[in-house]
């Protein structure tokens, strides 16, 4: 939990969603901890991937970090029958930051 609070304090932008998903939601002993950061621009993905990885690497836990942009979210949501991160997240997730924005993205991506 310290890691997640550190992430929330460290991200220096307003339009983002941070959530945990996958087996870490259902199990007390998950195989890894899946973290997704959704940012507003594809130009910010590489920076935030490095940033997220650097913070997660300070902890002795099996993290799987992913960063995607809004456009990728829309593309994945349009492919309802395809297995992808967004379709997995819809079934099992905990939103740590940006819930209103997350549901707005889903609404726009599914319309």
N, CA, C and O atoms as a GROMACS GRO file, in nm:
protein
  444
    1UNK      N    1   0.082  -0.119   0.000
    1UNK     CA    2   0.000   0.000   0.000
    1UNK      C    3   0.087   0.126   0.000
    1UNK      O    4   0.047   0.228  -0.056
    2UNK      N    5   0.204   0.119   0.062
    2UNK     CA    6   0.294   0.234   0.061
    2UNK      C    7   0.329   0.274  -0.081
    2UNK      O    8   0.333   0.392  -0.114
    3UNK      N    9   0.355   0.174  -0.165
    3UNK     CA   10   0.390   0.200  -0.304
    3UNK      C   11   0.280   0.279  -0.373
    3UNK      O   12   0.308   0.375  -0.444
    4UNK      N   13   0.158   0.239  -0.354
    4UNK     CA   14   0.047   0.304  -0.423
    4UNK      C   15   0.029   0.448  -0.376
    4UNK      O   16   0.000   0.536  -0.456
    5UNK      N   17   0.046   0.472  -0.248
    5UNK     CA   18   0.038   0.609  -0.197
    5UNK      C   19   0.152   0.694  -0.251
    5UNK      O   20   0.132   0.811  -0.285
    6UNK      N   21   0.270   0.635  -0.260
    6UNK     CA   22   0.385   0.705  -0.317
    6UNK      C   23   0.358   0.741  -0.463
    6UNK      O   24   0.389   0.852  -0.507
    7UNK      N   25   0.300   0.649  -0.538
    7UNK     CA   26   0.266   0.676  -0.677
    7UNK      C   27   0.169   0.792  -0.688
    7UNK      O   28   0.189   0.883  -0.769
    8UNK      N   29   0.065   0.790  -0.608
    8UNK     CA   30  -0.035   0.897  -0.613
    8UNK      C   31   0.026   1.032  -0.582
    8UNK      O   32  -0.010   1.133  -0.643
    9UNK      N   33   0.118   1.035  -0.487
    9UNK     CA   34   0.183   1.161  -0.450
    9UNK      C   35   0.283   1.207  -0.554
    9UNK      O   36   0.312   1.326  -0.564
   10UNK      N   37   0.337   1.114  -0.634
   10UNK     CA   38   0.446   1.146  -0.726
   10UNK      C   39   0.403   1.182  -0.866
   10UNK      O   40   0.476   1.250  -0.938
   11UNK      N   41   0.286   1.138  -0.908
   11UNK     CA   42   0.242   1.166  -1.044
   11UNK      C   43   0.200   1.312  -1.053
   11UNK      O   44   0.111   1.358  -0.980
   12UNK      N   45   0.265   1.384  -1.142
   12UNK     CA   46   0.246   1.529  -1.150
   12UNK      C   47   0.158   1.568  -1.269
   12UNK      O   48   0.200   1.646  -1.354
   13UNK      N   49   0.040   1.515  -1.274
   13UNK     CA   50  -0.057   1.557  -1.374
   13UNK      C   51  -0.196   1.534  -1.319
   13UNK      O   52  -0.213   1.461  -1.221
   14UNK      N   53  -0.293   1.595  -1.381
   14UNK     CA   54  -0.429   1.588  -1.329
   14UNK      C   55  -0.513   1.478  -1.392
   14UNK      O   56  -0.595   1.416  -1.324
   15UNK      N   57  -0.494   1.452  -1.520
   15UNK     CA   58  -0.580   1.359  -1.592
   15UNK      C   59  -0.516   1.221  -1.602
   15UNK      O   60  -0.447   1.191  -1.699
   16UNK      N   61  -0.538   1.139  -1.500
   16UNK     CA   62  -0.488   1.003  -1.503
   16UNK      C   63  -0.577   0.914  -1.419
   16UNK      O   64  -0.653   0.960  -1.334
   17UNK      N   65  -0.566   0.785  -1.446
   17UNK     CA   66  -0.637   0.684  -1.369
   17UNK      C   67  -0.531   0.585  -1.322
   17UNK      O   68  -0.446   0.542  -1.400
   18UNK      N   69  -0.536   0.548  -1.195
   18UNK     CA   70  -0.444   0.448  -1.140
   18UNK      C   71  -0.530   0.339  -1.078
   18UNK      O   72  -0.615   0.366  -0.994
   19UNK      N   73  -0.505   0.215  -1.121
   19UNK     CA   74  -0.582   0.106  -1.064
   19UNK      C   75  -0.501  -0.022  -1.054
   19UNK      O   76  -0.398  -0.038  -1.118
   20UNK      N   77  -0.552  -0.111  -0.971
   20UNK     CA   78  -0.495  -0.244  -0.952
   20UNK      C   79  -0.597  -0.340  -1.010
   20UNK      O   80  -0.718  -0.322  -0.993
   21UNK      N   81  -0.549  -0.444  -1.079
   21UNK     CA   82  -0.643  -0.537  -1.140
   21UNK      C   83  -0.586  -0.678  -1.140
   21UNK      O   84  -0.472  -0.701  -1.100
   22UNK      N   85  -0.666  -0.772  -1.187
   22UNK     CA   86  -0.621  -0.910  -1.204
   22UNK      C   87  -0.626  -0.992  -1.078
   22UNK      O   88  -0.711  -0.972  -0.991
   23UNK      N   89  -0.532  -1.087  -1.068
   23UNK     CA   90  -0.532  -1.183  -0.957
   23UNK      C   91  -0.511  -1.117  -0.822
   23UNK      O   92  -0.552  -1.173  -0.720
   24UNK      N   93  -0.450  -1.001  -0.818
   24UNK     CA   94  -0.426  -0.933  -0.691
   24UNK      C   95  -0.557  -0.887  -0.627
   24UNK      O   96  -0.560  -0.858  -0.508
   25UNK      N   97  -0.664  -0.881  -0.704
   25UNK     CA   98  -0.794  -0.842  -0.651
   25UNK      C   99  -0.864  -0.962  -0.586
   25UNK      O  100  -0.934  -0.947  -0.486
   26UNK      N  101  -0.845  -1.079  -0.643
   26UNK     CA  102  -0.919  -1.197  -0.598
   26UNK      C  103  -0.845  -1.283  -0.497
   26UNK      O  104  -0.908  -1.361  -0.425
   27UNK      N  105  -0.714  -1.271  -0.490
   27UNK     CA  106  -0.636  -1.365  -0.411
   27UNK      C  107  -0.554  -1.294  -0.304
   27UNK      O  108  -0.505  -1.183  -0.325
   28UNK      N  109  -0.540  -1.359  -0.189
   28UNK     CA  110  -0.453  -1.303  -0.084
   28UNK      C  111  -0.306  -1.332  -0.116
   28UNK      O  112  -0.216  -1.270  -0.058
   29UNK      N  113  -0.281  -1.425  -0.208
   29UNK     CA  114  -0.145  -1.456  -0.253
   29UNK      C  115  -0.139  -1.453  -0.406
   29UNK      O  116  -0.127  -1.558  -0.469
   30UNK      N  117  -0.149  -1.334  -0.464
   30UNK     CA  118  -0.150  -1.326  -0.610
   30UNK      C  119  -0.014  -1.360  -0.669
   30UNK      O  120   0.089  -1.348  -0.603
   31UNK      N  121  -0.015  -1.404  -0.795
   31UNK     CA  122   0.111  -1.436  -0.863
   31UNK      C  123   0.192  -1.310  -0.891
   31UNK      O  124   0.315  -1.313  -0.894
   32UNK      N  125   0.122  -1.198  -0.912
   32UNK     CA  126   0.186  -1.068  -0.927
   32UNK      C  127   0.083  -0.960  -0.897
   32UNK      O  128  -0.036  -0.988  -0.883
   33UNK      N  129   0.130  -0.838  -0.888
   33UNK     CA  130   0.042  -0.725  -0.859
   33UNK      C  131   0.037  -0.641  -0.987
   33UNK      O  132   0.134  -0.577  -1.024
   34UNK      N  133  -0.079  -0.644  -1.052
   34UNK     CA  134  -0.098  -0.572  -1.178
   34UNK      C  135  -0.142  -0.430  -1.150
   34UNK      O  136  -0.244  -0.407  -1.086
   35UNK      N  137  -0.063  -0.336  -1.201
   35UNK     CA  138  -0.095  -0.194  -1.185
   35UNK      C  139  -0.110  -0.133  -1.324
   35UNK      O  140  -0.026  -0.155  -1.411
   36UNK      N  141  -0.215  -0.058  -1.343
   36UNK     CA  142  -0.236   0.011  -1.470
   36UNK      C  143  -0.246   0.161  -1.444
   36UNK      O  144  -0.319   0.205  -1.355
   37UNK      N  145  -0.172   0.236  -1.522
   37UNK     CA  146  -0.180   0.381  -1.520
   37UNK      C  147  -0.230   0.424  -1.657
   37UNK      O  148  -0.170   0.390  -1.759
   38UNK      N  149  -0.339   0.497  -1.660
   38UNK     CA  150  -0.395   0.549  -1.785
   38UNK      C  151  -0.367   0.699  -1.788
   38UNK      O  152  -0.411   0.773  -1.699
   39UNK      N  153  -0.294   0.743  -1.889
   39UNK     CA  154  -0.258   0.885  -1.902
   39UNK      C  155  -0.326   0.944  -2.026
   39UNK      O  156  -0.369   0.871  -2.115
   40UNK      N  157  -0.336   1.074  -2.029
   40UNK     CA  158  -0.413   1.141  -2.133
   40UNK      C  159  -0.345   1.150  -2.268
   40UNK      O  160  -0.411   1.180  -2.367
   41UNK      N  161  -0.215   1.126  -2.276
   41UNK     CA  162  -0.144   1.143  -2.402
   41UNK      C  163  -0.043   1.031  -2.424
   41UNK      O  164   0.026   0.989  -2.331
   42UNK      N  165  -0.035   0.984  -2.546
   42UNK     CA  166   0.063   0.879  -2.577
   42UNK      C  167   0.206   0.931  -2.561
   42UNK      O  168   0.299   0.852  -2.542
   43UNK      N  169   0.224   1.061  -2.570
   43UNK     CA  170   0.357   1.120  -2.551
   43UNK      C  171   0.409   1.101  -2.408
   43UNK      O  172   0.529   1.110  -2.384
   44UNK      N  173   0.320   1.075  -2.314
   44UNK     CA  174   0.358   1.061  -2.173
   44UNK      C  175   0.382   0.915  -2.132
   44UNK      O  176   0.428   0.890  -2.020
   45UNK      N  177   0.352   0.820  -2.220
   45UNK     CA  178   0.358   0.679  -2.183
   45UNK      C  179   0.500   0.636  -2.146
   45UNK      O  180   0.520   0.578  -2.039
   46UNK      N  181   0.598   0.662  -2.230
   46UNK     CA  182   0.736   0.616  -2.204
   46UNK      C  183   0.788   0.671  -2.071
   46UNK      O  184   0.848   0.597  -1.993
   47UNK      N  185   0.766   0.799  -2.046
   47UNK     CA  186   0.811   0.859  -1.920
   47UNK      C  187   0.749   0.789  -1.800
   47UNK      O  188   0.818   0.754  -1.705
   48UNK      N  189   0.617   0.768  -1.806
   48UNK     CA  190   0.547   0.708  -1.693
   48UNK      C  191   0.578   0.558  -1.677
   48UNK      O  192   0.574   0.506  -1.566
   49UNK      N  193   0.608   0.490  -1.787
   49UNK     CA  194   0.651   0.350  -1.776
   49UNK      C  195   0.780   0.340  -1.696
   49UNK      O  196   0.792   0.258  -1.605
   50UNK      N  197   0.877   0.424  -1.730
   50UNK     CA  198   1.004   0.425  -1.656
   50UNK      C  199   0.981   0.465  -1.511
   50UNK      O  200   1.033   0.402  -1.419
   51UNK      N  201   0.904   0.567  -1.493
   51UNK     CA  202   0.874   0.618  -1.360
   51UNK      C  203   0.810   0.510  -1.272
   51UNK      O  204   0.854   0.487  -1.159
   52UNK      N  205   0.708   0.445  -1.324
   52UNK     CA  206   0.637   0.340  -1.252
   52UNK      C  207   0.729   0.221  -1.223
   52UNK      O  208   0.727   0.166  -1.112
   53UNK      N  209   0.808   0.182  -1.321
   53UNK     CA  210   0.900   0.071  -1.302
   53UNK      C  211   1.005   0.103  -1.196
   53UNK      O  212   1.037   0.019  -1.112
   54UNK      N  213   1.059   0.224  -1.199
   54UNK     CA  214   1.161   0.263  -1.100
   54UNK      C  215   1.108   0.259  -0.958
   54UNK      O  216   1.175   0.212  -0.867
   55UNK      N  217   0.988   0.308  -0.940
   55UNK     CA  218   0.929   0.305  -0.806
   55UNK      C  219   0.899   0.161  -0.763
   55UNK      O  220   0.930   0.123  -0.650
   56UNK      N  221   0.840   0.083  -0.851
   56UNK     CA  222   0.804  -0.056  -0.817
   56UNK      C  223   0.928  -0.140  -0.790
   56UNK      O  224   0.923  -0.232  -0.707
   57UNK      N  225   1.039  -0.112  -0.857
   57UNK     CA  226   1.161  -0.192  -0.839
   57UNK      C  227   1.223  -0.172  -0.700
   57UNK      O  228   1.311  -0.249  -0.661
   58UNK      N  229   1.180  -0.071  -0.628
   58UNK     CA  230   1.230  -0.050  -0.492
   58UNK      C  231   1.166  -0.145  -0.390
   58UNK      O  232   1.207  -0.149  -0.274
   59UNK      N  233   1.067  -0.220  -0.434
   59UNK     CA  234   0.996  -0.311  -0.346
   59UNK      C  235   1.021  -0.455  -0.390
   59UNK      O  236   1.031  -0.482  -0.510
   60UNK      N  237   1.031  -0.544  -0.296
   60UNK     CA  238   1.056  -0.684  -0.326
   60UNK      C  239   0.924  -0.758  -0.348
   60UNK      O  240   0.893  -0.854  -0.277
   61UNK      N  241   0.848  -0.711  -0.445
   61UNK     CA  242   0.719  -0.769  -0.478
   61UNK      C  243   0.710  -0.787  -0.629
   61UNK      O  244   0.772  -0.711  -0.704
   62UNK      N  245   0.636  -0.886  -0.674
   62UNK     CA  246   0.624  -0.910  -0.819
   62UNK      C  247   0.522  -0.816  -0.885
   62UNK      O  248   0.404  -0.851  -0.897
   63UNK      N  249   0.567  -0.699  -0.928
   63UNK     CA  250   0.479  -0.603  -0.992
   63UNK      C  251   0.479  -0.622  -1.143
   63UNK      O  252   0.582  -0.654  -1.203
   64UNK      N  253   0.364  -0.600  -1.202
   64UNK     CA  254   0.348  -0.593  -1.347
   64UNK      C  255   0.286  -0.457  -1.374
   64UNK      O  256   0.168  -0.435  -1.347
   65UNK      N  257   0.367  -0.365  -1.426
   65UNK     CA  258   0.320  -0.229  -1.448
   65UNK      C  259   0.288  -0.208  -1.594
   65UNK      O  260   0.360  -0.254  -1.682
   66UNK      N  261   0.178  -0.138  -1.620
   66UNK     CA  262   0.140  -0.104  -1.756
   66UNK      C  263   0.094   0.041  -1.759
   66UNK      O  264   0.031   0.090  -1.665
   67UNK      N  265   0.127   0.108  -1.868
   67UNK     CA  266   0.082   0.246  -1.888
   67UNK      C  267   0.022   0.253  -2.028
   67UNK      O  268   0.084   0.209  -2.125
   68UNK      N  269  -0.098   0.307  -2.038
   68UNK     CA  270  -0.163   0.324  -2.168
   68UNK      C  271  -0.223   0.464  -2.176
   68UNK      O  272  -0.247   0.528  -2.074
   69UNK      N  273  -0.246   0.509  -2.298
   69UNK     CA  274  -0.309   0.638  -2.321
   69UNK      C  275  -0.458   0.622  -2.344
   69UNK      O  276  -0.508   0.511  -2.364
   70UNK      N  277  -0.528   0.734  -2.341
   70UNK     CA  278  -0.673   0.733  -2.360
   70UNK      C  279  -0.711   0.666  -2.493
   70UNK      O  280  -0.806   0.587  -2.497
   71UNK      N  281  -0.638   0.696  -2.600
   71UNK     CA  282  -0.671   0.639  -2.731
   71UNK      C  283  -0.662   0.487  -2.730
   71UNK      O  284  -0.745   0.420  -2.791
   72UNK      N  285  -0.563   0.432  -2.661
   72UNK     CA  286  -0.551   0.287  -2.650
   72UNK      C  287  -0.668   0.228  -2.573
   72UNK      O  288  -0.716   0.119  -2.605
   73UNK      N  289  -0.714   0.300  -2.473
   73UNK     CA  290  -0.830   0.255  -2.396
   73UNK      C  291  -0.951   0.244  -2.490
   73UNK      O  292  -1.022   0.144  -2.488
   74UNK      N  293  -0.973   0.346  -2.572
   74UNK     CA  294  -1.086   0.345  -2.664
   74UNK      C  295  -1.074   0.229  -2.764
   74UNK      O  296  -1.173   0.162  -2.794
   75UNK      N  297  -0.954   0.206  -2.814
   75UNK     CA  298  -0.932   0.096  -2.910
   75UNK      C  299  -0.962  -0.038  -2.846
   75UNK      O  300  -1.029  -0.122  -2.907
   76UNK      N  301  -0.914  -0.060  -2.724
   76UNK     CA  302  -0.937  -0.188  -2.657
   76UNK      C  303  -1.084  -0.207  -2.624
   76UNK      O  304  -1.137  -0.318  -2.638
   77UNK      N  305  -1.151  -0.102  -2.579
   77UNK     CA  306  -1.293  -0.113  -2.545
   77UNK      C  307  -1.378  -0.143  -2.668
   77UNK      O  308  -1.482  -0.209  -2.657
   78UNK      N  309  -1.336  -0.096  -2.784
   78UNK     CA  310  -1.411  -0.122  -2.908
   78UNK      C  311  -1.404  -0.270  -2.947
   78UNK      O  312  -1.490  -0.319  -3.021
   79UNK      N  313  -1.304  -0.340  -2.898
   79UNK     CA  314  -1.286  -0.483  -2.929
   79UNK      C  315  -1.337  -0.567  -2.813
   79UNK      O  316  -1.260  -0.629  -2.741
   80UNK      N  317  -1.466  -0.568  -2.797
   80UNK     CA  318  -1.531  -0.632  -2.682
   80UNK      C  319  -1.504  -0.781  -2.672
   80UNK      O  320  -1.495  -0.834  -2.561
   81UNK      N  321  -1.492  -0.849  -2.783
   81UNK     CA  322  -1.474  -0.994  -2.781
   81UNK      C  323  -1.328  -1.036  -2.772
   81UNK      O  324  -1.298  -1.155  -2.760
   82UNK      N  325  -1.238  -0.941  -2.777
   82UNK     CA  326  -1.095  -0.970  -2.774
   82UNK      C  327  -1.042  -0.966  -2.632
   82UNK      O  328  -1.086  -0.885  -2.550
   83UNK      N  329  -0.948  -1.054  -2.603
   83UNK     CA  330  -0.885  -1.049  -2.471
   83UNK      C  331  -0.781  -0.937  -2.472
   83UNK      O  332  -0.685  -0.940  -2.550
   84UNK      N  333  -0.802  -0.839  -2.385
   84UNK     CA  334  -0.706  -0.728  -2.372
   84UNK      C  335  -0.714  -0.673  -2.231
   84UNK      O  336  -0.802  -0.712  -2.153
   85UNK      N  337  -0.626  -0.584  -2.199
   85UNK     CA  338  -0.616  -0.530  -2.063
   85UNK      C  339  -0.748  -0.466  -2.019
   85UNK      O  340  -0.794  -0.491  -1.908
   86UNK      N  341  -0.808  -0.386  -2.104
   86UNK     CA  342  -0.931  -0.316  -2.063
   86UNK      C  343  -1.045  -0.414  -2.037
   86UNK      O  344  -1.120  -0.398  -1.940
   87UNK      N  345  -1.059  -0.515  -2.120
   87UNK     CA  346  -1.166  -0.613  -2.096
   87UNK      C  347  -1.141  -0.692  -1.969
   87UNK      O  348  -1.236  -0.728  -1.899
   88UNK      N  349  -1.016  -0.721  -1.937
   88UNK     CA  350  -0.984  -0.789  -1.811
   88UNK      C  351  -1.014  -0.699  -1.692
   88UNK      O  352  -1.068  -0.744  -1.590
   89UNK      N  353  -0.979  -0.574  -1.704
   89UNK     CA  354  -0.999  -0.478  -1.595
   89UNK      C  355  -1.147  -0.461  -1.562
   89UNK      O  356  -1.183  -0.445  -1.445
   90UNK      N  357  -1.232  -0.465  -1.663
   90UNK     CA  358  -1.374  -0.446  -1.638
   90UNK      C  359  -1.430  -0.552  -1.543
   90UNK      O  360  -1.528  -0.526  -1.473
   91UNK      N  361  -1.369  -0.669  -1.539
   91UNK     CA  362  -1.415  -0.777  -1.452
   91UNK      C  363  -1.357  -0.768  -1.311
   91UNK      O  364  -1.426  -0.799  -1.214
   92UNK      N  365  -1.230  -0.728  -1.300
   92UNK     CA  366  -1.162  -0.732  -1.169
   92UNK      C  367  -1.073  -0.609  -1.156
   92UNK      O  368  -0.967  -0.602  -1.219
   93UNK      N  369  -1.114  -0.512  -1.077
   93UNK     CA  370  -1.030  -0.394  -1.058
   93UNK      C  371  -1.064  -0.322  -0.928
   93UNK      O  372  -1.174  -0.335  -0.873
   94UNK      N  373  -0.967  -0.246  -0.883
   94UNK     CA  374  -0.987  -0.150  -0.775
   94UNK      C  375  -0.927  -0.019  -0.823
   94UNK      O  376  -0.808  -0.012  -0.853
   95UNK      N  377  -1.008   0.083  -0.830
   95UNK     CA  378  -0.961   0.212  -0.876
   95UNK      C  379  -0.902   0.287  -0.757
   95UNK      O  380  -0.968   0.307  -0.655
   96UNK      N  381  -0.777   0.326  -0.771
   96UNK     CA  382  -0.709   0.400  -0.664
   96UNK      C  383  -0.720   0.550  -0.682
   96UNK      O  384  -0.719   0.626  -0.586
   97UNK      N  385  -0.729   0.592  -0.807
   97UNK     CA  386  -0.740   0.734  -0.835
   97UNK      C  387  -0.806   0.750  -0.972
   97UNK      O  388  -0.776   0.675  -1.065
   98UNK      N  389  -0.894   0.846  -0.984
   98UNK     CA  390  -0.953   0.881  -1.113
   98UNK      C  391  -1.076   0.802  -1.152
   98UNK      O  392  -1.096   0.775  -1.270
   99UNK      N  393  -1.157   0.764  -1.055
   99UNK     CA  394  -1.275   0.682  -1.084
   99UNK      C  395  -1.370   0.749  -1.183
   99UNK      O  396  -1.417   0.685  -1.277
  100UNK      N  397  -1.398   0.875  -1.162
  100UNK     CA  398  -1.490   0.944  -1.252
  100UNK      C  399  -1.437   0.945  -1.395
  100UNK      O  400  -1.511   0.920  -1.490
  101UNK      N  401  -1.307   0.974  -1.410
  101UNK     CA  402  -1.246   0.974  -1.542
  101UNK      C  403  -1.248   0.834  -1.603
  101UNK      O  404  -1.274   0.819  -1.723
  102UNK      N  405  -1.222   0.731  -1.523
  102UNK     CA  406  -1.223   0.592  -1.571
  102UNK      C  407  -1.360   0.556  -1.629
  102UNK      O  408  -1.368   0.501  -1.739
  103UNK      N  409  -1.466   0.586  -1.558
  103UNK     CA  410  -1.599   0.552  -1.606
  103UNK      C  411  -1.640   0.637  -1.726
  103UNK      O  412  -1.716   0.592  -1.812
  104UNK      N  413  -1.589   0.760  -1.734
  104UNK     CA  414  -1.614   0.843  -1.853
  104UNK      C  415  -1.544   0.782  -1.975
  104UNK      O  416  -1.602   0.780  -2.084
  105UNK      N  417  -1.421   0.732  -1.957
  105UNK     CA  418  -1.349   0.666  -2.067
  105UNK      C  419  -1.425   0.543  -2.115
  105UNK      O  420  -1.437   0.519  -2.235
  106UNK      N  421  -1.476   0.466  -2.021
  106UNK     CA  422  -1.553   0.346  -2.057
  106UNK      C  423  -1.679   0.386  -2.134
  106UNK      O  424  -1.711   0.325  -2.237
  107UNK      N  425  -1.749   0.486  -2.085
  107UNK     CA  426  -1.871   0.530  -2.152
  107UNK      C  427  -1.842   0.576  -2.295
  107UNK      O  428  -1.914   0.539  -2.388
  108UNK      N  429  -1.739   0.655  -2.314
  108UNK     CA  430  -1.704   0.704  -2.448
  108UNK      C  431  -1.652   0.590  -2.536
  108UNK      O  432  -1.680   0.587  -2.656
  109UNK      N  433  -1.577   0.499  -2.477
  109UNK     CA  434  -1.520   0.388  -2.555
  109UNK      C  435  -1.623   0.285  -2.597
  109UNK      O  436  -1.603   0.214  -2.695
  110UNK      N  437  -1.731   0.276  -2.526
  110UNK     CA  438  -1.834   0.177  -2.557
  110UNK      C  439  -1.949   0.235  -2.639
  110UNK      O  440  -2.039   0.161  -2.678
  111UNK      N  441  -1.947   0.364  -2.665
  111UNK     CA  442  -2.059   0.422  -2.741
  111UNK      C  443  -2.032   0.423  -2.889
  111UNK      O  444  -2.116   0.468  -2.967
   0.00000   0.00000   0.00000
